[in-house]
Amino acid sequence: MTDLVVCGVITNICVESTVHSAFMRDFPVTLLADCCAAKTRRLHELSVEVLSSYRLAEIAEITVGFEFSSTANAA
């Protein structure tokens, strides 16, 4: 199974949509939260909270030492 690592612009629209689509297709997804942005910090944080709360994606951050190999074994 291929693991997806997602980042991008407009967390609450484009990024969230991509994560939802990948989740519905049974791809394990890791969202790099600090590599995404939205119009406001609040919108970004709400979107990350939704994705995390419903376990649609594992949330990681580059600034705390993200390693791809650690996500491959999580599923």
CORKA-V957231 format. One line per field, one symbol per residue. ss: DSSP state (H for helix, E for strand, - for the rest). psi: psi as a letter, one per 40 degrees, with the letter a starting at -180 (. if undefined). A space follows every 50 residues. Layout:
# CORKA-V957231
ss: ???
psi: ???
This chain:
# CORKA-V957231
ss: --EEEEEEE-HHHHHHHHHHHHHH---EEEEEEEEEE---HHHHHHHHHH HHH----EEE-HHH---HHHHH---
psi: hhhhhhiaigdecddddddddddeefhhhhhgdeeiiididddddddddd dddefdihhihdeefhhddddded.
